[in-house]
Amino acid sequence: MLRPRSTVAERLSRRRLLRGGMAAAGAAGVAGAVVGTDRLRTETPPDSGTVREPFYGPHQGGVATVPQQHAVFAAFDLRPGTTAADIAGLLRIWSGDAARLCAGEPALGDTEPDLAQRPARLTVTIGFGPRLFTVAGSAAARPAWCTPLPGFDIDRLDPAFCDGDLLLQICADEATTVAHALRALSRSVTSLVVVRWIQRGFRDAAPGQTMRNLMGQIDGTVNIAPGPDFDRLVWDDGAVYPWLLGGTSLVLRRIAMNLDTWDELDPDGRELSVGRRIATGAPLTGIRESDDPDFAAVDAHGIAVIPPSSHIARAHHTGDGERFLRRGYNYDDAPGPGAVSNSGLLFAAYQRDIATQYLPVQRRLADFDALNTWTTPVGSAVFVLPPGISGPQEYLGQTLFDG
C-alpha cells in the first residue's frame, strides 16, 4: 500500500530538524576534535619502535620471543674455498653487528646508521645448514636430525626456496627495521657467502590474540608456552652434542595456498576441513579457542563431529614427544604472469629433535590432511640454531668451532 505524501509543513519540520541535528553533530565533532587533540598532547602512547629485545643470554632470541609482526628468512651458501676459520670470522662479524642492531645502534660500517635507531623488538637468529658442518670439518658434531627432510607426496619443492648453509632469521615489529638489518648483515660478508634465497613474511594480531592466516583461519592456537615444557621440548640439553646446549632446531616450510579455489568452499566446508570455527577458532566440539578438541565426539548419526581427516585431527600430537613450537608468517608476493595471487604461509617449527618431534606429525599431514587440497609445500629447509652467548667477548656458534 502506498504511503501518503508528507505535507509541506512536515517536510519543513524535517528539514529544520536535520539542520539542527547536523549543526549539533558538527559542534560535537569540533568538541571531540578539541578533546582528542588535548588527549594526544597529554597521553601520547609509547613509541613501540624504541623497544629492545635482549641479544645476550643462554638462548638466541627469535624463538621464545613473542612473535613480531615482520620477518625475513635469508639463506646463504658458502663460497668455494671457504674454511672453518672463515666461517668463525663471519660469525664474529654477524654476532657483533646483530648485538648492536638489537640495541638500537648501527652495525660497523653501517651506511644508513639512522635506520638503526628504531630496533622495534628486533631479533637476529643464526642457523647452520647440514653442509656447513662438512665444510667446517665438524661432520661428527652435526646432529643426526640435521638433514633435509624426506620427500613427501604432497611436496612440489622449488629449489629456489630450499636448503642453505647459513640462515639469518630477522624479526621486528617494523618492516624498515627488518630490511635494514638484513642489508647491514648480508653486505658485510659478501666475500664469503652468496644469497641462496630470501623469504619475507608478516603476521597481525591484537595483543594476546592468535594470528590469522590468509585463508582466514586462526593459526597457531595449540602452542608451547614458556616454562618447563618449553625448556624440555625446544632447547637442547647438550647430552648428545655438548656444543649445542641451549640451542635448538628449525624446520622452515613454505606452503603455497590456492586461495582462488579455497574461496569457492562454503563456510561449513572450511570449518570441517580445518576442524575449527572460523569466527572464534574454537574446535568444532568446543566454544572457546583454547578448548581441547574432542576427537571421539559424534553427532546424532554417529558421525565424528571433528572429521578424522581435518587438519587439527591430523596435526594433533599422539604423545608428548610430538609437541614442538610453531611460528607462522603469511606471505603475499607478486604473482607470476596470468596468476591472480601468490600467497601462503612460512611455517617455522622449533624443536629439540626433528626426527622424533616434527617428522611423525608431518608424515600424518602428508598422508591425508583435508587441507592438502588447497595447500602445497613448495619450500623446505632444516637448520641447527646454536645456543646464545653471554657477552661481546663471544660469538654465536663458538662452542662448535672451539670444541
Summary of the structure (lengths in Angstrom):
residues: 403
radius of gyration: 26.1
end to end distance: 91.8
largest distance: 95.8
contacts: 1233
relative contact order: 0.17
helix: 34%
strand: 19%
